[in-house]
Amino acid sequence: MLKRIVSKLVLRLRPRKMLEVLTTSEAAAVKQETDDKTAMKRQHDDDDNDDSKTPSKLLKKSEANIPIRTDRKRKVALLMAYSGEGYYGIQVNSAFPTIESELFKALVAVGLVPQDHVDNPYKMSFQRAARTDKGVSAIGQVVSLKMLIHFDNLIDRLNETLPKQIRILGMLRTTNSFNSKNHCSHRTYIYVMPTFALTPVEENVVLDYRIEESKLEELNSVLSLFKGTHNFHNFTSGRKFSDPSANRYIMDFEAGKPVVIDGLELVTIRIQGQSFMLHHIRKMIGLSIAIVRGFCGKDVIDLAWKAEKVDVPKAPGLGLVLERLHYNGYNKRFGNDGIHEPLVWDKYDEQMENFKEEFIMKNIVEKEKEEKSMLNWLVSLHNHTFGYVDDEGKRLPTAMYGAQKNLKTAEANSLSSGPADANENTETNTTNDKTDTTTTTAVTATDVASTTTTATATIDTTTDTTTATFSDDEVEQKVPESMRKLS
């Protein structure tokens, strides 16, 4: 056994020509030499682990005073806030001003990306987390891109170049594969609207309307019906019932307490979902307003989930705001790895709230008073059919549908009241029947007129009060010939 060990040592440490049978003393000397070399190697390794003796190539670049390359682009996420007033959405459109076109100009001006990257955004891996349409604002939009980041006061320099209604609030380094859209787990929007939009259809619409608690509870009851996973093909454009992408998951949908700003009462509706389609939120809001006002019933929501095409009104875009984007999955995987920061923007909450108050809420109040976007939209609300049809299967505007229902109800009541009077005096019965018939006819005509006239709104320029009225000529023009016979 000893000879075998010695032979192996000789083969490793001696040239082939010196191979020979060693004596015990020589074998011991060879072993001692091997042990000495092993000890020296261990000592060398210990020295390498000593920070005071660590070679500079083993240190981080910053610790070894090796300059970091400033010409390399890094993947980042930018937190943006902007007012959509005057812009045709966020996405670049060469024919119209957009939010991205302003951002790209600023990135080039500061020197963070070259012009050819702006001309071809895929070169800088640019991606917006959510697309906002014309006039829609955001206080928590996120875009991802590769750009130079080794600049002093980078965010301040960008904001100096951007218009005041577009702000960069923060920046975080991300993984190279980060995509602000694909890695987003869910999104939160708010819709700010004047409470007079919920005025019951039988009442006049006035700007100084104040919502009652019961009406707010009714609104939340309607909004809750949208929660869960449903087929929203009737709440967007270009999606068929059979398209799997029409199925979306709504996590939360609720209206908060109203606030009064410059005399106008506003209510904020907050909606949270995995993702939304074109006009998706505005159509849900539009249908909810129609239900609360009394233009249609909650059954229309159930009808809209089905394959049949339903006419759903689209609320104005003025009050829609992208509030926050959430990255739960990304943060769980990379947020605590010790290398990357989690994409959480809580430290910017104050800046986001200040921007909303200064540029968005103020703009909503001013535009509503000047342009009356919600009021003008309410004028056309009665023209929608909401999926209602007449006895022949033709679609009816909701006002006409309501008139038909009122007439049929009145006729049914008139017929049912006949036999009950049979036991009375014949002469008295004749008189009463004529009176009842006349009364019934008058009520029916009133119902038809009120249904078609109070459903819309015009502005009374003689006072500060806005009322919902139509002239008789306007009513005559709006009611089809076939329906005029009802009155």
C-alpha positions in Angstrom: 0.0 0.0 0.0 2.8 2.4 0.9 4.7 1.6 -2.3 1.5 2.4 -4.3 1.2 5.8 -2.7 4.8 6.6 -3.2 4.7 5.6 -6.8 1.8 8.0 -7.4 3.7 10.9 -5.7 6.7 10.2 -7.9 4.7 10.2 -11.1 3.3 13.6 -10.2 6.5 15.3 -8.8 9.4 13.7 -10.6 10.4 13.5 -14.3 9.9 10.1 -15.9 13.7 9.5 -16.1 14.0 9.8 -12.3 11.4 7.1 -11.6 12.9 4.5 -9.3 12.0 2.7 -6.1 12.5 5.1 -3.2 13.6 4.3 0.2 11.4 5.1 3.2 13.4 8.2 4.0 13.2 9.5 0.5 9.4 8.9 0.4 9.1 10.9 3.6 11.1 13.8 2.1 8.8 13.8 -1.0 5.7 13.9 1.2 7.1 16.8 3.3 7.8 18.8 0.1 4.2 18.2 -1.0 2.8 19.4 2.3 4.9 22.5 2.2 3.6 23.5 -1.2 0.0 22.9 -0.1 0.5 25.1 3.0 2.0 27.9 0.9 -1.1 27.7 -1.5 -3.5 28.0 1.4 -1.6 31.0 2.8 -1.9 32.6 -0.6 -5.7 32.0 -0.7 -6.0 33.6 2.8 -4.2 36.7 1.6 -6.6 37.0 -1.4 -9.5 37.1 1.0 -8.0 39.9 3.1 -9.7 43.2 1.9 -6.4 45.1 2.6 -4.6 42.9 0.1 -7.3 42.4 -2.5 -6.2 43.1 -6.0 -8.1 46.0 -7.7 -9.4 43.6 -10.4 -11.4 41.7 -7.8 -13.1 44.9 -6.4 -16.2 46.6 -7.8 -15.4 49.2 -10.4 -16.4 52.0 -8.1 -14.2 50.7 -5.2 -11.2 50.2 -7.4 -11.5 53.7 -8.8 -12.1 52.3 -12.3 -14.2 54.8 -14.3 -17.7 53.6 -15.2 -18.7 53.8 -18.8 -21.1 56.7 -19.2 -21.8 56.0 -22.9 -23.8 52.8 -22.1 -27.6 53.0 -22.1 -29.4 51.5 -19.2 -32.9 50.1 -18.9 -35.1 52.4 -16.7 -38.7 53.0 -15.8 -39.9 56.6 -15.9 -42.9 57.8 -13.8 -44.9 60.4 -15.7 -47.8 62.7 -15.0 -49.6 64.7 -17.6 -52.8 66.6 -18.5 -54.3 65.3 -21.7 -55.8 68.6 -22.5 -54.8 69.7 -26.0 -53.1 66.4 -26.9 -54.4 63.5 -29.1 -53.5 60.8 -26.7 -50.1 59.5 -25.6 -49.0 57.5 -28.6 -46.9 59.2 -31.3 -48.8 60.5 -34.2 -46.9 62.5 -36.8 -50.0 64.5 -37.8 -51.1 65.6 -34.2 -49.4 66.7 -30.9 -49.1 63.8 -28.5 -47.5 63.2 -25.1 -44.8 60.9 -26.4 -43.8 63.3 -29.1 -43.1 65.9 -26.4 -41.2 63.3 -24.3 -39.1 62.2 -27.3 -38.1 65.8 -28.1 -37.0 66.3 -24.5 -34.9 63.0 -24.4 -33.0 64.1 -27.5 -32.6 67.7 -26.3 -31.0 66.6 -23.0 -28.8 64.0 -24.8 -30.2 60.9 -23.3 -31.0 59.2 -26.7 -30.0 59.9 -30.3 -32.4 61.1 -32.9 -32.5 57.8 -34.8 -33.8 56.1 -31.6 -36.7 58.5 -31.5 -37.4 57.9 -35.2 -37.3 54.1 -34.5 -38.4 53.7 -30.8 -37.7 49.9 -30.9 -34.0 50.8 -30.9 -34.3 52.0 -27.4 -36.8 49.3 -26.4 -39.5 52.0 -25.7 -42.8 50.8 -24.3 -45.7 52.7 -22.6 -47.5 50.8 -19.9 -51.0 52.0 -20.8 -52.4 53.9 -23.8 -54.5 57.0 -23.0 -56.8 58.5 -25.6 -57.4 62.1 -26.7 -57.9 64.4 -23.7 -57.2 61.6 -21.1 -54.8 62.5 -18.3 -52.5 60.5 -16.1 -50.7 60.9 -12.8 -49.0 57.5 -12.7 -48.1 56.6 -16.3 -44.9 54.4 -16.6 -42.7 54.1 -19.7 -39.7 51.8 -20.1 -36.7 52.5 -22.3 -32.9 52.3 -22.6 -31.2 55.6 -22.3 -28.1 57.3 -20.8 -28.5 57.9 -17.1 -25.1 59.4 -15.9 -26.2 63.0 -15.9 -26.5 65.3 -12.9 -30.0 66.4 -12.1 -31.4 64.3 -15.0 -35.1 64.6 -14.0 -34.8 68.4 -13.5 -33.2 68.8 -16.9 -36.0 66.8 -18.6 -38.7 68.8 -16.8 -37.1 72.1 -17.9 -37.5 71.0 -21.5 -41.0 69.6 -21.2 -44.2 71.6 -21.1 -45.5 72.3 -17.6 -48.5 70.0 -18.1 -46.1 67.0 -18.6 -43.8 66.1 -15.7 -41.3 63.3 -15.1 -41.7 62.5 -11.4 -39.2 59.6 -10.9 -36.9 57.1 -12.4 -35.9 53.6 -11.4 -33.3 51.1 -12.8 -34.9 47.8 -14.0 -33.8 44.5 -15.4 -32.8 44.6 -19.1 -35.9 42.5 -20.0 -38.4 44.8 -18.2 -41.4 45.8 -20.2 -43.7 48.4 -18.6 -46.8 47.0 -20.4 -46.2 43.2 -20.2 -44.9 43.2 -16.6 -47.9 45.3 -15.3 -50.1 43.1 -13.1 -53.1 45.5 -12.9 -54.1 49.2 -13.4 -56.0 51.8 -11.5 -58.0 54.6 -13.2 -60.3 57.3 -11.8 -63.2 59.0 -13.5 -64.1 62.4 -12.1 -67.5 63.7 -13.1 -70.0 66.4 -11.9 -72.8 64.8 -9.8 -75.5 66.5 -11.9 -74.9 63.7 -14.4 -76.8 61.5 -12.0 -79.9 63.7 -11.9 -83.1 61.6 -12.2 -84.5 61.7 -15.8 -87.8 63.3 -14.6 -85.9 66.3 -12.9 -84.3 69.3 -14.5 -80.5 69.2 -14.7 -78.9 72.1 -12.8 -75.2 72.9 -12.3 -75.6 73.4 -8.5 -77.1 69.9 -8.0 -76.1 68.1 -4.8 -76.2 64.3 -4.7 -78.0 62.5 -1.9 -76.5 59.6 0.0 -79.2 57.2 -1.4 -78.3 58.1 -4.9 -74.6 57.5 -4.3 -75.4 54.1 -2.8 -77.5 53.3 -5.9 -74.5 54.3 -8.1 -72.2 51.9 -6.2 -74.8 49.2 -6.4 -74.7 49.5 -10.2 -70.9 49.7 -10.4 -70.5 46.5 -8.4 -72.3 44.6 -11.1 -69.2 45.0 -13.3 -66.8 43.3 -10.9 -65.4 39.9 -11.9 -64.6 38.4 -15.2 -67.0 39.2 -18.1 -67.1 39.4 -21.9 -66.9 43.2 -22.6 -67.2 43.0 -26.3 -70.1 45.6 -26.1 -67.9 48.0 -24.2 -65.2 48.6 -26.9 -64.8 48.7 -30.7 -63.7 46.0 -33.1 -64.1 43.0 -30.7 -66.4 40.1 -31.4 -68.1 38.1 -28.7 -66.0 35.1 -29.7 -62.7 37.0 -29.3 -61.0 35.7 -26.1 -59.4 39.0 -25.5 -62.8 40.6 -24.9 -62.9 38.8 -21.5 -61.5 41.1 -18.8 -61.3 41.0 -15.0 -62.5 43.9 -13.0 -61.1 43.9 -9.4 -62.8 46.9 -7.9 -65.3 49.6 -9.0 -66.5 52.2 -6.5 -67.5 55.9 -6.2 -66.1 58.0 -3.3 -67.5 60.9 -1.4 -68.4 64.0 -3.4 -66.3 67.2 -3.1 -67.2 70.7 -4.2 -64.7 72.7 -6.3 -65.5 76.2 -7.4 -69.2 75.6 -6.8 -69.3 72.4 -8.9 -69.9 69.1 -7.0 -67.7 66.3 -8.3 -67.6 62.6 -7.5 -64.5 60.4 -8.1 -65.1 56.8 -9.3 -62.1 54.5 -8.9 -61.8 51.4 -11.0 -59.1 48.7 -10.8 -58.6 45.9 -13.3 -56.0 43.7 -15.0 -56.3 45.6 -18.3 -58.8 47.7 -20.3 -59.7 48.0 -23.9 -60.4 51.0 -26.1 -63.3 53.1 -24.6 -63.8 50.3 -22.1 -64.0 52.4 -18.9 -65.9 55.3 -20.5 -68.6 52.9 -21.7 -69.0 51.3 -18.3 -69.4 54.8 -16.8 -71.8 55.8 -19.5 -74.1 52.8 -19.0 -74.0 53.3 -15.2 -75.1 56.9 -15.6 -78.0 55.9 -17.9 -79.1 53.3 -15.3 -79.0 55.6 -12.3 -80.8 58.4 -14.2 -83.5 56.0 -15.2 -83.0 55.6 -18.9 -82.7 51.8 -18.7 -82.6 49.0 -16.1 -79.8 47.0 -14.7 -80.9 44.1 -17.0 -79.0 45.9 -19.8 -75.7 45.0 -18.1 -76.6 41.3 -18.2 -77.7 41.6 -21.8 -74.4 43.3 -22.7 -72.4 40.2 -21.5 -74.2 38.1 -24.2 -73.5 37.8 -27.9 -76.1 40.3 -29.0 -74.9 43.7 -29.9 -76.0 46.3 -27.4 -76.0 50.1 -27.9 -73.9 51.3 -24.9 -73.2 55.1 -24.5 -69.7 56.4 -24.1 -69.1 59.0 -21.4 -66.9 62.0 -22.1 -63.1 61.5 -21.9 -62.5 64.7 -19.9 -62.7 63.1 -16.4 -60.8 59.9 -17.1 -57.4 59.7 -15.4 -54.8 56.9 -15.2 -53.9 56.9 -11.5 -51.5 54.1 -10.9 -49.8 51.0 -12.4 -49.0 48.0 -10.3 -46.1 45.6 -10.7 -46.7 42.9 -8.1 -45.3 40.0 -10.1 -42.1 41.9 -11.1 -41.5 43.1 -7.5 -42.0 39.6 -6.1 -39.3 38.2 -8.4 -36.8 41.0 -8.7 -37.7 43.6 -6.0 -35.9 41.8 -3.2 -33.0 40.3 -5.0 -30.6 42.8 -3.6 -29.8 44.2 -7.1 -32.9 45.9 -8.3 -35.3 48.3 -6.7 -39.0 47.3 -6.5 -41.3 49.4 -8.8 -43.2 51.1 -6.0 -44.0 54.8 -6.4 -45.4 55.6 -2.9 -42.7 58.2 -2.2 -44.0 60.2 -5.1 -47.6 60.3 -3.8 -47.4 63.9 -2.7 -46.1 65.0 -6.1 -48.8 63.0 -7.9 -51.6 64.5 -5.7 -50.3 68.1 -6.2 -50.1 67.6 -10.0 -53.7 66.2 -10.0 -55.0 69.2 -8.0 -53.2 71.8 -10.1 -53.5 70.6 -13.6 -56.3 67.9 -13.8 -59.0 68.7 -11.3 -58.8 72.4 -12.0 -59.0 71.7 -15.8 -62.0 69.4 -15.4 -63.9 72.1 -13.5 -62.9 74.9 -16.0 -63.7 72.8 -19.1 -67.0 71.6 -17.8 -68.1 75.2 -17.1 -66.8 76.5 -20.4 -67.5 73.7 -22.8 -70.1 71.7 -20.8 -68.9 68.4 -22.1 -70.9 66.3 -19.7 -74.0 68.4 -20.1 -73.9 68.2 -23.9 -73.4 64.5 -23.6 -76.5 64.1 -21.4 -78.5 65.8 -24.2 -77.8 62.9 -26.5 -78.3 60.1 -23.9 -82.0 59.5 -24.8 -81.1 58.6 -28.4 -79.4 55.3 -27.4 -81.3 52.1 -27.6 -79.6 50.1 -24.9 -80.7 46.9 -26.7 -84.4 47.7 -26.5 -86.7 46.6 -29.4 -90.3 47.1 -30.2 -92.9 44.4 -31.0 -91.6 44.1 -34.5 -88.0 43.6 -33.5 -86.9 47.1 -34.4 -84.5 48.9 -32.1 -86.0 51.9 -30.3 -84.4 54.9 -28.6 -85.0 54.6 -24.9 -87.5 57.5 -24.8 -89.7 55.8 -27.4 -89.4 52.5 -25.6 -90.5 54.2 -22.4 -93.4 55.8 -24.2 -94.6 52.4 -25.5 -94.4 50.9 -22.0 -96.4 53.7 -20.5 -99.1 53.5 -23.2 -99.4 49.7 -22.8 -99.6 50.0 -19.0 -102.3 52.7 -19.2 -104.3 50.6 -21.7 -104.0 47.5 -19.5 -105.2 49.5 -16.5 -108.2 50.9 -18.4 -109.3 47.4 -19.5 -108.9 45.9 -16.1 -111.0 48.7 -14.5 -114.1 48.1 -16.7 -115.6 45.0 -15.1 -115.1 46.4 -11.6 -117.7 49.2 -12.3 -120.3 46.8 -13.7 -122.3 46.6 -10.5 -122.8 50.4 -10.2 -125.7 52.4 -11.6 -125.7 52.3 -15.4 -125.9 56.0 -15.9 -123.2 56.7 -13.3 -121.0 54.0 -14.8 -121.2 55.5 -18.2 -120.2 58.9 -16.9 -117.4 57.5 -14.8 -116.1 55.3 -17.7 -115.9 58.4 -19.9 -114.1 60.3 -17.2 -111.7 57.5 -16.5 -111.0 57.1 -20.2 -110.3 60.8 -20.6 -108.0 60.8 -17.6 -106.2 57.8 -18.8 -105.6 59.3 -22.2 -104.3 62.5 -20.7 -101.9 60.7 -18.4 -100.6 58.6 -21.3 -100.0 61.7 -23.5 -98.2 63.4 -20.6 -96.0 60.4 -20.1 -95.1 60.2 -23.7 -94.2 63.9 -23.8 -92.3 63.9 -20.5 -90.4 60.8 -21.5 -89.2 62.4 -24.7 -88.6 65.9 -23.5 -87.0 65.6 -20.0 -84.5 63.1 -21.3 -82.3 65.9 -22.8 -80.8 69.1 -21.7 -80.3 72.6 -23.1 -78.8 75.7 -21.5 -80.9 78.5 -20.3 -78.8 81.5 -21.1 -81.1 83.9 -19.2 -80.0 82.6 -15.8 -77.2 80.6 -14.3 -79.4 77.6 -14.0 -79.3 74.9 -16.6 -82.5 73.1 -17.2 -83.6 70.1 -19.3 -86.2 71.3 -21.8 -87.2 70.9 -25.4 -89.7 73.0 -27.5 -92.7 71.3 -28.9 -91.3 71.6 -32.4 -88.1 69.9 -31.4 -90.1 67.1 -29.8 -92.1 66.7 -33.0 -88.9 66.5 -35.0 -87.3 63.9 -32.7 -90.3 61.6 -32.5 -90.6 59.2 -35.5 -93.9 59.3 -37.4 -94.8 55.8 -36.3 -94.4 56.8 -32.6 -96.3 60.1 -32.8 -99.6 58.1 -33.0 -98.9 56.9 -29.5 -99.8 60.4 -28.1 
